[in-house]
Amino acid sequence: MEKRIHLSLAHMGGEEQRFIQEAFDTNWIAPLGPNVDAFEIMLQNYVSNKNEPLYVAALSSGTAAIHLGLILLGVQSGDEVICQSFTFSATANPIVYQGATPIFIDSEKDTWNMSPHLLEKAIIERKKITGKYPKAIIPVHLYGMPANMSDILSIAKAYQIPVMEDAAEALGSKYKNNKCGSFGQLGVLSFNGNKIITTSGGGALICKSKEMAQKAKFYATQAREDKPYYHHEKIGYNYRLSNICAGIGCGQMLVLNKHIQRRQQIHELYTNLLKEIDGIYVMQNPSPDYASNFWLTCILIDKNKIAVSNADIRIYLEQKNIESRHLWKPMHMQPIFQKHPFYGDGTSETIFNQGLCLPSGSSLTDDDINRVVKEIRSII
Ligand SMILES: *Cc1c(COP(=O)(O)O)cnc(C)c1O
């Protein structure tokens, strides 16, 4: 059996252990410390735009960041929150933690992300039905591809609804030359094991103001008030990132750009190698406004043209010791979310039925990619 090719593995740069060693040497083994502070500043410098500094709170996961973001936006029981349907369940779950109702929106064909047209339709209809506007909008930059932020932001502005971007998969992706996660009132990052960089587990909330980031850190440390004894006026959470994990993050930030470049190269290689196959489409940036980090390279398979389905290819590749994966199954198709309102036209369902994620980790070699394509060719 040839060696296994994984979808996306953690890829260390080499400096991570130095930061961890420092944490041990100085006994900062806690959910706070110098690595946490340094990691936050590195992230801030990375995502901030030219004339607009941003502020980052490092947290224990991307899911925790989404949950805290909803709390900061005042989402409560009885509220509605608009959420992209085509995503990982972690985008939607925290809406339910808050006792609020997710309203799912289908994708547009160009970006596979939230359709601005369906977003506006939903906002207008929810107001008619419930008498109030949804409390927040969560677009997702899925697989690293930026959502159509210009249109989404202008609709959000017209109805005065705050936007929280789920940029968990899109660290380093750019839309109109600004980084994903920097557009909304809040942005969310994840550093889970298979994301573009990892802290083994971790996340961050990107905020427009220092006060907002301060508030996120306050809620993330059990809402402990500034007193010599433990005094609480709010319900808090244990959501801070550990100083050990943040050390991994500091090391990973040193290789982030290199790793993004490699994922983009891998995407280009797949595009060139698969372009003559009529029936396989490799997902592309829809225009020069979009610069995906190509966290994962995704393909669509037209079964009518090549007589095998996405499921067939996945099983075949698995037999050849190559890991591939179905795309995220949209939330409106999930049993747990089926009772929630959905505004759609079938786009994400079609993409889900035809799609496949190919091995895309930054540690893969050109030979690995050639082997994946050779096996895809041999089945069709
Ligand atoms: C990974 C991911 C999350 C959750 O991040 P965790 O750090 O795993 O909690 C949220 N949304 C999307 C789109 C993700 O891919």
Ligand as a Chemical Component Dictionary entry (heavy atoms), coordinates in Angstrom:
data_LIG
# 
_chem_comp.id                   LIG 
_chem_comp.type                 NON-POLYMER 
_chem_comp.pdbx_formal_charge   0 
_chem_comp.three_letter_code    LIG 
# 
loop_
_chem_comp_atom.comp_id 
_chem_comp_atom.atom_id 
_chem_comp_atom.alt_atom_id 
_chem_comp_atom.type_symbol 
_chem_comp_atom.charge 
_chem_comp_atom.model_Cartn_x 
_chem_comp_atom.model_Cartn_y 
_chem_comp_atom.model_Cartn_z 
_chem_comp_atom.pdbx_ordinal 
LIG C1 C1 C 0 -13.798 24.847 12.132 1  
LIG C2 C2 C 0 -14.960 25.728 11.912 2  
LIG C3 C3 C 0 -15.630 26.338 12.977 3  
LIG C4 C4 C 0 -15.368 26.008 14.422 4  
LIG O1 O1 O 0 -14.109 26.183 14.869 5  
LIG P1 P1 P 0 -13.557 25.271 16.094 6  
LIG O2 O2 O 0 -12.277 25.939 16.416 7  
LIG O3 O3 O 0 -13.395 23.897 15.556 8  
LIG O4 O4 O 0 -14.541 25.357 17.195 9  
LIG C5 C5 C 0 -16.662 27.208 12.702 10 
LIG N1 N1 N 0 -17.045 27.452 11.452 11 
LIG C6 C6 C 0 -16.447 26.878 10.391 12 
LIG C7 C7 C 0 -16.911 27.216 9.022  13 
LIG C8 C8 C 0 -15.400 25.970 10.586 14 
LIG O5 O5 O 0 -14.835 25.365 9.542  15 
# 
loop_
_chem_comp_bond.comp_id 
_chem_comp_bond.atom_id_1 
_chem_comp_bond.atom_id_2 
_chem_comp_bond.value_order 
_chem_comp_bond.pdbx_ordinal 
LIG C1 C2 SING 1  
LIG C2 C3 SING 2  
LIG C2 C8 DOUB 3  
LIG C3 C4 SING 4  
LIG C3 C5 DOUB 5  
LIG C4 O1 SING 6  
LIG O1 P1 SING 7  
LIG P1 O2 DOUB 8  
LIG P1 O3 SING 9  
LIG P1 O4 SING 10 
LIG C5 N1 SING 11 
LIG N1 C6 DOUB 12 
LIG C6 C7 SING 13 
LIG C6 C8 SING 14 
LIG C8 O5 SING 15 
# 
